[in-house]
Amino acid sequence: MSRLPEHIRARVHGILDAVDAELRSRYPGSGTRAQPIHTAYVSADRVEVTTPAEWGTAAVAILDRHRNVLAGLDATDSLTAVRARLTDDPVQDLRIDFEDGYGFRSDDEEDRAARRAGRILAEWAAKGPERFGIRMKGLSGAERVRALRTLELVLESAGGIPAGFVVTIPKIRAVEQVSALAALCHGLERGFAAADGALRFEVQIESPQAVLAADGTAPIGAIRTAAEGRCDALHFGTYDYTAACGVAATDQALDHPAADHAKSVMQVAAAQTGVWICDGSTQIVPDTDPETALRNHHRLVTRSLRRGYYQGWDMHPGHLVTRWLATYDYFRLATEAAMPRLRDYLARRGGDIVDEPATAEALAATVLRALACGARTETEVRARVPELTADLLRALVARETAPRRAEEAR
């Protein structure tokens, strides 16, 4: 016989059921979307339909020219696979930039560029890359009118909202700006007769006020809520953010402590929500001192991957070389460790490391990312651990009951 009064039991369940529902709504999990490893940025006055292929061709030339240096960075004999990737499918995600990379032009000139960008995006929707879009100007002051006009002209010339389209919004400083952006997206969807939620956006975190508000709160969590489910990712803006923090130009970099702090807050705010985190850019490109630049970019990408930032900005074809090389190396090495641990976990064996469901979730997520980016194939994975199908990996990430026990798979 229970000593707990039934009305107290009912009250406890009522409180906790409401909490469970709220947590499920706010933190649905990481989702099943495959995150691109990068976002390439090209100014609106320089972009062409052929830009992704041209970047790939230029990247292959850089790889061939500096193969000896790159071979010294290659930890998993991945250069051949990277070269093939750069030849066949070099760019996963691309933004046509109407902000800092484009600057301020006359209205007539930007109107023409916006219409041209829309036509290019319509062709990309049919041919690739997988994701594409624009970065428009910000929502504050005089920029706002121009930003809204550019976005509308781009969509008009694209024939509506293409599948795979996303708009990046720079210099967000207040939650209310994101609320306005959600209203804008809803209005454009109605105007273009698109489905509700078809217009997606990314919020660029490049102001300290987006990380710590005047009242001492961290607005990033509220920014995600204000987006009404439309926010695909939080992108970090390296140079605007560090400049606003008072960091000298010579010290502004992805790995500055001020940048690390902001990205850590972004990471916590986005955790278990399905919103991606994207690292920022580096200004150092492989032109005048290509070997130093290649080493630097490879180091920065590897550093970001180890911190759980699986996507970053690429501003030059040479960045594609070290982006793909660092990513393939990272996930090939990570899966070498993950696969035997998952095998032991599924077989309920001990081994040197006793993993629990949370660790199995992380191990499975690593293998899925390796498959998604091409660092591994499912054939390779199943040759090592036959039961590790993509479906089973997804079940482990979701912490669902595994489709089959390891013993049953034999």
C-alpha positions in Angstrom: 0.0 0.0 0.0 1.4 3.4 -1.0 1.9 6.1 1.6 1.8 8.7 -1.1 -1.7 10.4 -1.3 -3.2 10.0 -4.8 -3.9 13.7 -5.2 -0.2 14.4 -4.7 0.8 11.6 -7.1 -1.6 13.1 -9.7 -0.1 16.6 -9.1 3.4 15.3 -9.5 2.5 13.6 -12.8 0.7 16.7 -14.0 3.6 18.9 -13.4 6.1 16.5 -15.0 4.0 15.6 -18.0 3.9 19.3 -18.9 7.6 19.5 -18.5 8.1 16.5 -20.7 6.0 18.0 -23.4 7.8 21.3 -23.2 11.2 19.6 -23.4 10.2 17.4 -26.3 9.0 20.5 -28.2 12.1 22.7 -27.5 14.7 19.9 -27.8 13.5 17.4 -30.4 17.0 16.0 -31.0 19.7 16.5 -33.6 17.4 15.5 -36.5 18.2 13.5 -39.6 19.3 16.2 -42.0 22.8 15.7 -43.4 24.8 18.8 -42.5 27.2 20.1 -45.2 30.8 20.4 -44.2 31.1 24.0 -45.4 29.4 27.0 -46.9 31.3 28.7 -49.8 30.8 32.4 -50.2 31.0 34.3 -53.5 30.2 37.9 -54.1 27.1 38.6 -56.2 29.1 40.5 -58.8 31.4 37.5 -59.4 29.1 34.5 -59.2 28.2 32.4 -62.2 26.2 29.3 -62.8 29.5 27.5 -63.3 31.1 28.8 -60.1 30.9 25.5 -58.2 32.6 23.6 -61.0 35.2 26.4 -61.5 36.0 26.3 -57.8 36.5 22.6 -58.0 38.8 22.9 -61.0 40.9 25.6 -59.3 41.0 23.5 -56.1 42.3 20.4 -58.0 45.0 22.6 -59.6 46.1 23.8 -56.1 46.1 20.2 -54.8 48.3 19.0 -57.7 50.6 22.0 -57.3 51.1 21.5 -53.6 50.7 17.8 -53.3 53.9 17.3 -51.3 52.8 19.8 -48.6 49.3 18.3 -48.5 50.7 14.7 -48.3 52.5 15.8 -45.1 49.1 16.8 -43.7 47.3 13.7 -44.9 46.9 11.3 -42.0 44.8 8.6 -43.7 46.0 8.5 -47.3 42.9 10.5 -48.3 44.4 12.7 -51.0 43.2 10.6 -53.9 39.7 10.5 -52.5 39.8 14.3 -51.9 40.9 14.9 -55.5 38.1 12.8 -56.8 35.6 14.8 -54.6 37.0 18.1 -55.8 36.6 16.8 -59.4 33.0 15.5 -59.1 31.2 17.4 -56.3 33.4 20.1 -54.7 30.8 22.4 -53.2 28.0 21.2 -50.9 26.6 24.6 -49.9 27.0 28.1 -51.5 25.8 31.6 -50.7 25.7 34.5 -53.1 26.8 37.4 -51.0 25.1 40.8 -51.0 26.6 41.9 -47.7 30.3 42.6 -46.9 31.6 40.7 -49.9 29.5 42.8 -52.2 29.3 46.1 -50.4 27.0 49.1 -51.2 26.1 49.7 -54.9 23.5 51.8 -56.5 19.9 50.5 -56.3 19.8 49.8 -60.0 23.1 47.8 -59.9 22.0 45.7 -56.9 18.6 45.1 -58.5 20.2 43.7 -61.6 22.6 41.6 -59.5 19.6 40.3 -57.4 17.6 39.3 -60.5 20.7 37.6 -62.0 21.3 35.7 -58.7 17.8 34.4 -58.8 18.2 33.0 -62.3 21.5 31.3 -61.2 19.8 29.8 -58.1 17.0 28.4 -60.3 19.6 26.6 -62.3 21.4 25.3 -59.2 18.0 24.0 -57.9 18.1 21.6 -60.9 21.8 20.8 -61.0 23.3 21.3 -57.5 24.9 22.2 -55.2 22.7 20.5 -52.6 22.1 23.7 -50.7 22.4 27.3 -51.9 21.1 30.8 -51.2 22.1 34.3 -50.5 23.4 36.4 -47.6 21.4 39.6 -47.7 22.3 42.9 -46.0 21.3 43.3 -42.3 18.0 44.3 -40.8 19.0 47.5 -39.1 18.7 51.1 -40.3 19.1 52.1 -43.9 20.2 48.5 -44.9 16.8 47.1 -44.1 14.9 48.4 -47.1 17.7 47.3 -49.5 17.9 43.9 -47.9 14.2 43.1 -48.2 14.1 44.3 -51.8 17.1 42.2 -52.7 15.6 39.1 -51.2 12.2 39.6 -52.9 13.9 40.2 -56.3 16.0 37.1 -55.9 13.0 34.9 -55.2 11.0 36.5 -58.0 13.7 35.8 -60.5 14.2 32.3 -59.2 10.5 31.6 -59.9 9.6 31.3 -56.2 11.3 29.6 -53.3 13.5 26.8 -54.7 14.0 23.6 -52.8 17.3 23.9 -51.0 17.2 27.7 -50.8 18.3 29.4 -47.5 18.9 33.0 -46.7 21.7 34.0 -44.2 20.9 37.0 -42.1 24.0 39.0 -40.8 24.6 41.1 -37.8 21.7 40.0 -35.6 21.8 41.8 -32.3 18.3 41.4 -30.8 15.7 38.7 -30.5 13.0 41.0 -32.0 15.0 41.1 -35.3 14.4 37.4 -35.6 10.7 37.7 -34.8 10.5 40.3 -37.7 12.4 37.9 -39.9 10.0 35.1 -39.2 7.1 37.4 -40.1 8.9 38.4 -43.3 9.3 34.7 -44.3 5.6 34.0 -43.7 4.6 37.0 -45.8 6.9 36.0 -48.7 5.6 32.4 -48.6 2.1 33.7 -49.0 3.2 36.1 -51.7 4.9 33.3 -53.7 2.1 30.7 -52.9 4.7 28.5 -51.1 4.1 26.1 -48.3 4.3 27.3 -44.8 7.9 26.9 -43.6 9.4 26.7 -47.1 11.6 29.8 -46.6 14.4 28.9 -44.3 17.1 31.1 -42.8 20.4 31.1 -40.9 21.2 33.6 -38.2 24.8 35.0 -38.2 26.1 35.6 -34.7 28.7 38.3 -35.1 27.7 40.8 -32.4 28.5 40.4 -28.6 24.9 41.5 -27.9 23.6 38.3 -29.5 25.7 36.3 -27.0 25.1 38.4 -23.8 22.3 41.0 -23.7 22.2 44.1 -21.5 20.0 42.4 -19.0 22.6 39.6 -18.5 20.7 36.9 -20.5 22.0 34.9 -23.4 19.7 35.8 -26.3 20.8 32.9 -28.6 18.3 30.5 -27.0 15.4 33.0 -27.4 16.6 33.7 -31.0 16.0 30.1 -31.9 12.5 30.2 -30.4 11.7 33.5 -32.2 12.5 31.9 -35.5 9.3 29.8 -35.2 11.1 26.7 -36.5 12.6 28.3 -39.6 16.2 28.6 -38.3 18.4 26.0 -39.9 21.7 27.1 -38.5 23.7 29.6 -36.4 26.7 30.9 -38.2 29.7 32.6 -36.5 31.1 35.8 -37.9 34.8 35.8 -37.1 35.9 39.3 -37.9 32.8 41.4 -36.9 32.5 39.6 -33.6 36.2 39.8 -32.6 36.4 43.5 -33.7 33.3 44.3 -31.6 35.0 42.7 -28.7 38.0 45.0 -29.1 40.4 42.4 -30.5 43.2 43.9 -32.5 43.1 43.2 -36.3 46.4 41.2 -36.0 44.8 38.8 -33.5 41.4 38.3 -35.0 41.0 34.6 -35.8 38.8 31.6 -35.5 40.9 30.3 -32.6 40.9 33.5 -30.5 39.5 33.0 -27.0 36.7 35.5 -27.7 35.6 33.5 -30.7 35.8 30.3 -28.8 33.6 31.6 -26.0 30.9 32.8 -28.5 30.9 29.5 -30.3 30.6 27.6 -27.1 27.5 29.5 -26.2 26.1 28.9 -29.7 26.8 25.2 -29.3 25.0 24.9 -26.0 22.0 27.0 -27.2 21.6 24.8 -30.3 22.3 21.4 -28.6 19.5 18.8 -29.2 17.4 21.2 -31.2 18.4 20.2 -34.8 19.9 23.6 -35.5 23.4 23.4 -36.9 26.4 25.3 -35.8 28.7 26.7 -38.5 32.1 28.1 -37.8 33.3 31.3 -39.5 35.9 32.1 -42.0 39.6 32.9 -42.2 41.0 35.7 -44.3 44.2 33.8 -45.0 43.9 32.3 -48.5 46.5 30.3 -50.5 47.7 33.1 -52.9 50.9 34.8 -52.0 52.1 32.2 -49.5 50.0 29.1 -50.4 51.8 26.5 -48.4 51.5 28.5 -45.1 47.8 29.2 -45.9 47.0 25.6 -46.6 48.6 24.4 -43.4 46.8 27.1 -41.4 43.4 26.3 -42.9 43.9 22.5 -42.3 44.8 23.2 -38.7 41.8 25.5 -38.2 39.3 23.0 -39.7 40.7 20.1 -37.7 40.5 22.2 -34.5 36.9 23.1 -35.3 36.0 19.5 -36.0 37.5 18.3 -32.7 35.3 20.9 -30.9 32.1 19.7 -32.6 31.8 22.4 -35.3 31.3 20.3 -38.4 30.7 23.1 -40.9 32.6 26.3 -41.7 32.9 29.0 -44.2 35.2 28.7 -47.3 36.2 31.9 -49.1 38.6 30.6 -51.7 38.9 27.5 -53.9 42.1 26.6 -52.0 40.0 26.3 -48.8 38.1 23.4 -50.5 41.3 21.4 -50.6 42.1 21.5 -46.9 38.4 21.5 -45.9 37.9 18.1 -47.6 41.3 16.8 -46.5 40.9 17.7 -42.9 37.3 16.4 -42.9 38.1 13.1 -44.5 41.1 12.6 -42.2 39.1 13.5 -39.1 36.1 11.1 -39.8 38.3 8.3 -41.0 40.3 8.4 -37.8 37.2 8.9 -35.7 35.4 5.9 -37.2 38.4 3.7 -36.8 37.8 4.2 -33.0 34.0 4.3 -33.2 33.3 1.1 -35.2 34.9 -1.5 -32.8 33.3 0.3 -29.8 29.9 0.1 -31.4 30.4 -3.6 -32.2 31.2 -4.3 -28.6 28.3 -2.1 -27.4 25.8 -4.0 -29.7 27.2 -7.3 -28.5 26.9 -6.2 -24.9 30.6 -6.9 -24.4 32.9 -5.0 -22.2 36.3 -4.3 -23.9 38.7 -1.6 -22.8 35.9 1.1 -22.7 32.5 0.4 -21.3 30.1 2.6 -23.3 26.6 3.7 -22.3 23.7 4.8 -24.5 24.8 8.4 -24.6 28.3 7.4 -25.9 26.8 5.0 -28.4 24.7 7.8 -29.7 27.8 10.0 -30.2 29.7 7.1 -31.8 26.8 6.4 -34.2 26.5 10.0 -35.1 30.2 10.1 -36.0 29.8 7.2 -38.3 26.7 8.8 -39.9 28.6 12.0 -40.5 31.4 10.1 -42.1 28.9 8.4 -44.4 27.2 11.7 -45.2 30.4 13.5 -46.2 31.9 10.6 -48.1 34.8 9.9 -45.8 33.4 6.4 -45.4 31.0 4.2 -47.4 28.4 1.9 -45.9 30.3 -1.0 -47.6 33.4 -0.1 -45.7 31.6 0.2 -42.4 29.7 -3.1 -42.8 32.9 -4.9 -43.8 34.2 -4.0 -40.3 30.9 -4.4 -38.4 28.2 -6.2 -40.5 25.3 -5.1 -38.4 26.1 -1.4 -38.7 23.5 -0.4 -41.3 22.5 3.2 -41.7 19.1 2.4 -40.2 20.7 0.9 -37.1 23.0 3.9 -36.7 20.0 6.3 -36.9 18.3 4.2 -34.3 21.3 4.4 -32.0 21.4 8.2 -32.5 17.7 8.4 -31.6 18.2 6.0 -28.7 15.5 3.8 -30.0 15.6 0.0 -29.6 18.1 -1.4 -31.9 16.5 -3.3 -34.8 18.4 -6.4 -34.0 20.8 -7.5 -31.3 24.3 -8.2 -32.5 23.9 -11.9 -31.7 20.8 -12.0 -33.9 22.7 -10.4 -36.8 25.1 -13.3 -37.1 
